[in-house]
Amino acid sequence: MSYVVLARKWRPMSFVDLIGQEHVSRTLANAIDSGRVAHAFLFTGVRGVGKTTSARILAKALNCMGTEATPHTGPTATPCLECAACREIAMGSDIDVREIDGASYNGVDEVRKLQDSLPYRPARDRFKIFIVDEVHMLSQSAWNAFLKTLEEPPPHVKFIFATTEVQKVPVTILSRVQRFDFKLIPTQLIAKRLEHVLEAEGIRSDRQALSIIAREAAGSMRDAMSLLDQVIAWNAQALDGESVARVLGVASRQVLYDLARALVDGDAARCLGIVGELANQGYDVATVARDVLSVLRDLIVAKTCADPGDLLDLPDEERSDVTTLAARASTDDLVRLHQGFSMGFDEVVRSGQARAALEMLLVRLARRPPLIPVDDLVSRLAALEKRLGTAPPRGGPASPPTGGRSPGGPAVSKPAGPPVPERRTREASETAPAPVRMPSPAPSEPSARPAVRAPHEAARTARESTTRASSRADDLDNFRAVLEKLRGTRPELSALLHHATVSRADRERIVLAFEPGSVFERGATTPESIELLRRAAREHFGVEPELELGSGPTDGQGTLSALESKERNERHREALARAKEHPKIAEVTQILGARLKEIRLPED
């Protein structure tokens, strides 16, 4: 008698034997027990997860006649597996249970011939059952011919469809069948089933060998059985992890962990050595890369989840190795490794020199620079800005420029800022550079760069700002109007200038100051920003006032941003007070025994 492969020899015969698809077997068994069996089913999932096997089991359950001692008068969830119907369905020779290949039986004429046979009662069984495999291969005309039959078949007819590409099945068909999605079988369940088969076959094996076969099966029990047949042919007495890995051309789990450990530790030389050993032994480099990517994923799961549970589909000893290795690196570093490896994985697979591509990828990742937290970078930048904005240049105290332009552009120095007492102004002038004065350009030079103001003019500017006739409220109103003009063309510049301290703003002069080294100063003192501010001032006043921008000691209270925030707070307090005094609100709070918690004002 010819040899029967393990996938056929150990095919499940009942719902109890079905591995990894408990949601399907339990639902079908309960439907049979309750007498609520549908007339059409659709089994969908990847190859080798039990679709056709489940269809045969369902056919047995519907047609089982039982034994002479315990005959069945109707469908049963536990077929006897001994009656003629059960045996013939298992062998595929039952004349009332037809298994059809959708790829070769896909025309409308074949469907019409099938429909012509439907009115006839089954020859022996209770139901005439049609199992159509790869049903997505049917043509559109064949599907259209099936519509009416699927919706109202004869009571003695059942349809069971199986497909790996359910998206190709028309929606009109899906609405007429009960759909069951078959899942990938977990690696541990496959390994357990393989162990049971090997024990029954009288072949010794270790856990590592079973783990490699189950991992390579990728969720398919049929693939696992086929691989098991292959390794048994190499050694029918005993299976060990090293020999199984060599036969299948895959790296053992321990080698993959060694490679991942070298990658995590940044040992590029060790990574190259391991890849060289694997290549010399004939292992497929692309398969090794795929397995390394899987190990990196497991490391991230073990590092992120305190109790991974089913997220780590690994034996206990391998789970312990993954947890130990994950503790050697931070989560961010592991994520960076996985992201970098996954981006280079496609290059390894497509490359004509897969070994070299994998080696360079591992070296590049092993030599990765250490991660620096973003908070540390921000702190360092803030400290650097503070030092650059307040510390005098090397070689002595800061000396203000005398005018003109510097080689890199306009010479920007620090003005005295808003009106301050004379003592404070004198102290500030000793610790900060002198201000910059930007006179209006000549009419023939509309884009002239601002000139540097002489040092002795800083004191005069402070005295003039304290003794000028215009009030501060008028200055703020004028500057607010200028910014409204500017908002239409450059809203971001208008937002920066809202944080400037306004010392003066009239037809003759606009004097602004910023906190030293602030981002507002850097954005508002560029030549382009100065020219836009001049243009907006000219549009508002009708003439172009003299413009002075710089930095100096400020209290931050003379900015439009601070004043507008103060005004909003004041309006809110006034609205809250008016609401509390409103008779209607007082009446409501008294009747309900409530209190006024919040008032929301409309946006300005």
Buried (B, 14 or more C-beta within 10 A) or exposed (E): EEEEEBBEEBBBBBBEBBBBBEEBBEEBBEBBBEEEBEBBBBBBBBEBBBBBBBBBBBBBBBBBBBEEEEEBEEBBBBBBBBBEBBBBBBEEEBEBBBBBEBEEBBBBEBBEEBBEEEEEEBEEBBBBBBBBBBBBBBBEEBBBBBEEBBEEBBEBBBBBBBBBEBEEBBEEBEEBBBBBEBBBBBBBBBBBBBBEBBEEBEBEBEBBBBBBBBBBBBBBBBBBBBBBBEBBEEBEEEBBBBBBBBBBBBBBBBBBBBBBBBBBBBBBEBBBBBBEEBBEEEBBBBBBBBBBBEBBBBBBBBBEEEEBEEEBBBBEEBBEBBBEBBEBBEEEBBBBBBEBBEEBBEBBBEBEEBBEBBBBBBBEBBEEEEEEEEEEEEEEEEEEBEEEBEEEEEEEEBEBBEBEEEEEEBBBBBBBBBBBEEEBBEEBBEBBBBBBBBEBBEEEEEEBBBBBBBBEBBBEBBBBBBEBEEEBEEBBEBBBBBBEBBBEEBEEBBBBBBBBBBBBBBBEBBBBBBBBBBEBBBBBBBBEBBBBBBBBBBEBBEEBBBBBBBBBBBEEEBBBBBBBEEEEEEEEEEEBEEEEEEEEBEEEEEEEEEEEEEBEEEEE
